[in-house]
Structures are given as C-alpha cells and as structure tokens.
Amino acid sequence: MVDLVHALARRLPAPLDLEPGPCTPIEISVMRFVGRNPGVSARAAADACRLPTSNFARVLKGLVAKGLLERRSDPQDARIAHLHPTELAEKNSLRMREHWAAALSGVGLERDKIAATTQALRRIEAHLSAAPPAADAARTGRHDLNGRKQRRTTDDG
C-alpha cells in the first residue's frame, strides 16, 4: 500500500500557477505541517517533517524568502522561532487542494468510499507521526510538538 500512496503522490504534482512559483515536494511537506500547526517551533517542525536541522533551515529560509512562511520569535526565549503560514501560503494551499481535487474528479468513486479512504489514510498518518521509533528519536535528538526533547527508551530500562 505504501508504494501505491507514494506513486499517487508523485503523479499529483503541485499546480504551476503557485505564487511566487512552484514548490518542491519537501517545501510542500513543510508548508502542509506548518499550515496544520501554526505557531509550531522550527525545531518541532523539522522533527515532524523528519528533516535534519541543516536541511530544514535551508528549506525554511527559502519559504520565508518566497513570502510563504513567517518566523516569529518566542516572547520568552528569542532563540525559539515559531512558524506561521502567510496569507499567500494559504491561497497556494487552496489552489493545490483544488488542483488535486480536479485531477481526482474522474476517478468515479462514491463519496462514502472517498471519505472512508481519507479517514483510513489520516489514521495511518497519525499513527506514523505519533512518535518516531525510540532509537530514531535518541539518535536524532527529536523533540515533540512543544519543543521538548523526547526521552530515550531502551529495552533494558
């Protein structure tokens, strides 16, 4: 099933009329996460998108330069940046969803089947996003959505 989901995602590219231009798949992933979690810390977004900090910083810099994301300093700790989608990002997100819906309109599935499939995919996403494997979290220094470092757990306690 995963290979099918991956193949479908690659066949549904972003529309070409996005402003200021098309986004890469990684940029779309970051924008999707921040759009669903406005105000999230940059570190938590990097971890949730499973990107190394250096790669995420490069993507973030590009999205800010494109006018799609805003970085706001935390009032209590200026070292922490909170990310917010801009109005332009929200317009682009709507364009993408409309583009993808149009591409899928000829599939011929009934609404209840589409709803059931969507619900199943959301459950799978939530399950996979809930917590990375303990070894992965310990190795990468992953943090939760509140910016707290996740504890390392091992089989021997």
C-alpha positions in Angstrom: 0.0 0.0 0.0 2.8 2.4 0.8 4.3 2.2 -2.6 0.9 2.9 -4.1 0.5 6.0 -1.9 4.0 7.2 -2.9 3.3 6.6 -6.6 0.0 8.6 -6.3 1.7 11.5 -4.6 4.3 11.7 -7.3 1.5 11.7 -10.0 -0.2 14.7 -8.3 2.3 17.4 -8.6 1.6 20.9 -7.4 0.0 23.2 -9.9 2.3 25.5 -11.8 0.3 28.7 -11.0 1.5 29.0 -7.4 2.9 32.3 -6.3 5.7 33.2 -6.4 6.3 29.9 -8.2 6.1 26.1 -7.8 7.3 24.4 -4.6 9.4 21.3 -4.2 7.9 18.2 -2.5 9.9 19.0 0.6 8.6 22.5 0.7 5.0 21.3 0.3 5.6 18.9 3.2 6.8 21.7 5.4 4.0 24.0 4.4 1.4 21.3 5.0 2.7 20.7 8.5 3.0 24.4 9.4 -0.4 25.1 7.9 -1.9 22.4 10.2 0.1 23.5 13.2 0.5 27.3 13.0 2.9 28.7 15.7 4.8 25.4 15.8 8.5 25.8 16.7 11.0 25.5 13.9 12.7 22.6 15.7 9.4 20.7 16.2 8.5 21.3 12.5 11.9 19.9 11.4 11.4 16.8 13.6 7.9 16.3 12.4 8.9 16.6 8.8 11.8 14.2 9.5 14.4 16.6 8.2 17.9 17.2 9.6 18.2 20.7 11.1 20.5 21.9 8.4 18.2 20.8 5.6 15.2 22.2 7.4 17.0 25.5 7.9 17.7 25.7 4.1 14.0 24.9 3.3 12.8 27.4 5.9 15.0 30.1 4.5 13.6 29.5 1.0 10.0 29.5 2.2 10.5 32.8 4.2 12.2 34.4 1.1 9.2 33.3 -1.1 6.9 35.0 1.4 5.1 31.7 2.3 6.2 31.4 6.0 6.8 33.9 8.8 9.2 33.3 11.6 8.2 34.9 14.9 10.5 35.0 17.9 9.1 33.4 21.1 8.4 36.2 23.6 10.0 34.3 26.5 13.0 32.9 24.5 14.2 34.8 21.4 16.2 31.7 20.3 13.0 29.9 19.6 11.3 30.7 16.3 7.6 30.0 15.8 6.4 29.4 12.2 3.2 30.8 10.7 1.9 30.4 7.1 1.3 33.7 5.3 -1.9 34.7 3.5 -0.1 33.8 0.3 0.7 30.4 1.6 -3.0 29.8 2.5 -4.0 30.9 -1.0 -1.5 28.5 -2.5 -2.7 25.7 -0.3 -6.2 26.2 -1.5 -5.0 26.2 -5.1 -3.2 22.9 -4.6 -6.2 21.3 -3.0 -8.5 22.5 -5.8 -5.9 21.3 -8.4 -5.7 17.8 -6.8 -9.4 17.5 -6.4 -9.9 18.3 -10.1 -7.3 15.7 -11.0 -9.1 13.1 -8.9 -12.6 14.1 -10.1 -12.7 11.5 -12.9 -11.9 8.6 -10.6 -15.6 7.6 -10.3 -15.5 6.7 -6.6 -18.6 7.3 -4.4 -18.3 10.0 -1.7 -18.6 7.4 1.1 -15.6 5.4 -0.3 -13.5 8.6 -0.6 -14.4 9.5 3.0 -13.5 6.1 4.3 -10.2 6.1 2.4 -9.4 9.6 3.6 -10.2 8.5 7.2 -8.0 5.4 6.9 -5.1 7.4 5.5 -5.4 10.0 8.3 -5.3 7.3 10.9 -2.2 5.8 9.3 -0.6 9.3 9.1 -1.4 9.9 12.8 0.0 6.5 13.8 3.2 7.1 11.9 3.5 10.7 13.2 2.7 9.9 16.8 6.2 9.1 17.8 9.3 8.0 15.9 10.9 4.7 16.9 12.8 5.2 20.2 16.1 4.5 18.6 15.4 7.1 15.9 14.4 9.7 18.5 17.5 9.1 20.6 19.8 9.2 17.6 18.5 12.4 16.1 17.6 14.2 19.3 14.0 14.5 18.2 11.6 16.8 20.1 7.9 16.8 20.5 5.5 19.4 19.2 6.1 21.5 22.3 9.8 21.6 21.6 10.7 19.3 24.5 13.4 16.7 23.9 11.9 13.2 23.7 13.2 10.7 26.2 15.4 7.9 25.1 13.8 4.5 25.8 15.6 1.1 25.7 14.6 -2.4 26.2 16.8 -2.7 29.3 15.2 0.2 31.1 
